[in-house]
Amino acid sequence: MRILVVGAGIGGLTLAGFLKESSIEYDLIEKSSTIKSQGYSLCIWNNGRRILEKLGIAEAFDKAGCPVNYYCVRDGNGNLLRKYNLSNFYSEYGMAHTNISRTVLHTMLIDLVGEEKILFGINIKQIIQRSNKVKVTFSSGEEREYDLVVGSDGIHSEVRSKVFGQGIEKFDDWRVWYAWVDNSFKDRNTITEYIEPNEFVGMFDLKDKTLAILSAPVKHSIWDDVEHRKNRLKVAFKGQVRIGGFIDMLEDRDFIPSDFSHIKMKNIVKGNVVLVGDAAHGFEPHAGLGASMAMEDGYVLAGELMKVGDIYSLKVALRAYQDKRKKRVRIARNLTNRMRGWAFVKSRILRKIINAWMPFFPVSFLLNKYHRLLREEI
Ligand SMILES: Cc1cc2nc3c(=O)[nH]c(=O)nc-3n(C[C@H](O)[C@H](O)[C@H](O)COP(=O)(O)OP(=O)(O)OC[C@H]3O[C@@H](n4cnc5c(N)ncnc54)[C@H](O)[C@@H]3O)c2cc1C
């Protein structure tokens, strides 16, 4: 079997990492011309770590990451609304929830696969399916034929739009700006969220570094010019007392914008083309599950592909992959929506009501679904 994997991100590299141990031949293409990782940090729950364990890189991951012991929700003045202690997760699962630089995790996966296995600076121009083969034309004009094409090319996937259709990605009209800020703005081993109407700020501890994530409603179609970005952020986040402190310490270009969007598809297989990770089911990062889900996809798809033979067809394998992923992706999506529900609120009245209720939300409202994801078989 000959496979084309489009996109050397978290999901594509995980798939390639497992295929290394098989006789399946693959080409792995990446549109960036060099190793370029988005510079934010990723919260990885133990389901993602379990995949890294299977790949033999969990120890290196533990060393590089920062355990998250607490999750705090505060208002813009810093008043504590709710503090979740995650120690039960640690006693039950060992390593439970780790914050790691995306660049570091990405590099670990590249090292595992081998940089020389990645064909950088290549994009796809056309994908045509005929009689169980997929003919791909690359940006260079070269054509190749494959038994399977895997779209692991992220939330704005070109494989998805070329094969499954346009307009599947839905923008939420909330923009995020992330920036590395001074360590004095964080609480140790904690994710802290500061929430006000139309304003969300998250602080993530990464041992010697701190990532700030700022989010506010902005129409996706409105371009975010780098010039005067700081001043615009100060106005947009005027309800946040702490943020003024770090905004002034940074430059306009230190804040990197990205627009939230999501992908919801019934079928992630079409003929001999299959989607993995954000390309298949991208959701906003509120529950910190996108990267772990992409790694799970890579693991499950590799397992199915390795079973293909005389009595187990590729068609059956792809159907099994799609069916196996449905339930877990649904749980992760529900969790994401639940957490977005209290984080991204525009109305002042609704914000007041949620804030007043927040100390009384049963712990199970949030944590039981995580337990389900972590306990159940992947
Ligand atoms: C600010 C922010 C914070 C986040 N925080 C978290 C978090 O805390 N925890 C978490 O789990 N998730 C988080 N996420 C989401 C997480 O980054 C994604 O869910 C995860 O990276 C998905 O992996 P993927 O492999 O599907 O896609 P990606 O990792 O995005 O990889 C896609 C790859 O495909 C390449 N590519 C794109 N198009 C093409 C093409 N046409 N041809 C070839 N290559 C192509 C890209 O260059 C990229 O290398 C966050 C996202 C953002 C924006």
The ligand as a Tripos MOL2 file, in Angstrom:
@<TRIPOS>MOLECULE
LIG
   53    58     1     0     0
SMALL
NO_CHARGES

@<TRIPOS>ATOM
      1 C1         -3.8420   29.5540   20.2030 C.3       1 LIG1
      2 C2         -4.1280   28.0860   20.1930 C.ar      1 LIG1
      3 C3         -4.0090   27.3660   21.3590 C.ar      1 LIG1
      4 C4         -4.2370   25.9930   21.3620 C.ar      1 LIG1
      5 N1         -4.1240   25.3200   22.5330 N.ar      1 LIG1
      6 C5         -4.3240   23.9960   22.5570 C.ar      1 LIG1
      7 C6         -4.1650   23.2580   23.7600 C.ar      1 LIG1
      8 O1         -3.8550   23.8190   24.8190 O.2       1 LIG1
      9 N2         -4.3410   21.9150   23.7340 N.ar      1 LIG1
     10 C7         -4.6880   21.2470   22.5670 C.ar      1 LIG1
     11 O2         -4.8340   20.0210   22.5930 O.2       1 LIG1
     12 N3         -4.8620   21.9210   21.4280 N.ar      1 LIG1
     13 C8         -4.6920   23.2700   21.3800 C.ar      1 LIG1
     14 N4         -4.8330   23.9420   20.2200 N.ar      1 LIG1
     15 C9         -5.2580   23.1870   19.0120 C.3       1 LIG1
     16 C10        -4.1280   22.3370   18.4510 C.3       1 LIG1
     17 O3         -3.0530   23.1480   18.0560 O.3       1 LIG1
     18 C11        -4.6460   21.5310   17.2630 C.3       1 LIG1
     19 O4         -5.8230   20.8460   17.6300 O.3       1 LIG1
     20 C12        -3.6160   20.5100   16.7640 C.3       1 LIG1
     21 O5         -2.4190   21.1400   16.4090 O.3       1 LIG1
     22 C13        -4.2000   19.7450   15.5840 C.3       1 LIG1
     23 O6         -3.2250   18.9330   14.9830 O.3       1 LIG1
     24 P1         -3.2830   18.6290   13.4140 P.3       1 LIG1
     25 O7         -2.1630   17.7230   13.1370 O.co2     1 LIG1
     26 O8         -4.6420   18.2450   13.0360 O.co2     1 LIG1
     27 O9         -3.0200   20.0320   12.7120 O.3       1 LIG1
     28 P2         -1.7370   20.9610   12.8030 P.3       1 LIG1
     29 O10        -0.9440   20.6430   14.0030 O.co2     1 LIG1
     30 O11        -2.2590   22.3410   12.6080 O.co2     1 LIG1
     31 O12        -0.8450   20.5520   11.5410 O.3       1 LIG1
     32 C14        -1.2320   20.7430   10.2280 C.3       1 LIG1
     33 C15         0.0380   20.7500    9.3680 C.3       1 LIG1
     34 O13        -0.3190   20.7020    8.0030 O.3       1 LIG1
     35 C16         0.4460   21.6510    7.2770 C.3       1 LIG1
     36 N5         -0.3440   21.9850    6.0790 N.ar      1 LIG1
     37 C17        -1.4320   22.7800    5.9970 C.ar      1 LIG1
     38 N6         -1.9090   22.7930    4.7380 N.ar      1 LIG1
     39 C18        -1.0930   21.9910    4.0080 C.ar      1 LIG1
     40 C19        -1.0700   21.6050    2.6390 C.ar      1 LIG1
     41 N7         -1.9830   22.0340    1.7810 N.pl3     1 LIG1
     42 N8         -0.0900   20.7900    2.2150 N.ar      1 LIG1
     43 C20         0.8580   20.3350    3.0800 C.ar      1 LIG1
     44 N9          0.8890   20.6650    4.3970 N.ar      1 LIG1
     45 C21        -0.0860   21.4760    4.8440 C.ar      1 LIG1
     46 C22         0.6340   22.7870    8.2450 C.3       1 LIG1
     47 O14         1.7340   23.6080    7.8790 O.3       1 LIG1
     48 C23         0.8740   22.0130    9.5470 C.3       1 LIG1
     49 O15         2.2340   21.6610    9.6980 O.3       1 LIG1
     50 C24        -4.6140   25.3210   20.1700 C.ar      1 LIG1
     51 C25        -4.7340   26.0550   18.9870 C.ar      1 LIG1
     52 C26        -4.5040   27.4180   18.9970 C.ar      1 LIG1
     53 C27        -4.6350   28.1880   17.6980 C.3       1 LIG1
@<TRIPOS>BOND
     1     1     2 1
     2     2     3 ar
     3     2    52 ar
     4     3     4 ar
     5     4     5 ar
     6     4    50 ar
     7     5     6 ar
     8     6     7 ar
     9     6    13 1
    10     7     8 2
    11     7     9 ar
    12     9    10 ar
    13    10    11 2
    14    10    12 ar
    15    12    13 ar
    16    13    14 ar
    17    14    15 1
    18    14    50 ar
    19    15    16 1
    20    16    17 1
    21    16    18 1
    22    18    19 1
    23    18    20 1
    24    20    21 1
    25    20    22 1
    26    22    23 1
    27    23    24 1
    28    24    25 2
    29    24    26 1
    30    24    27 1
    31    27    28 1
    32    28    29 2
    33    28    30 1
    34    28    31 1
    35    31    32 1
    36    32    33 1
    37    33    34 1
    38    33    48 1
    39    34    35 1
    40    35    36 1
    41    35    46 1
    42    36    37 ar
    43    36    45 ar
    44    37    38 ar
    45    38    39 ar
    46    39    40 ar
    47    39    45 ar
    48    40    41 1
    49    40    42 ar
    50    42    43 ar
    51    43    44 ar
    52    44    45 ar
    53    46    47 1
    54    46    48 1
    55    48    49 1
    56    50    51 ar
    57    51    52 ar
    58    52    53 1
@<TRIPOS>SUBSTRUCTURE
     1 LIG1         1 GROUP 0 **** ****
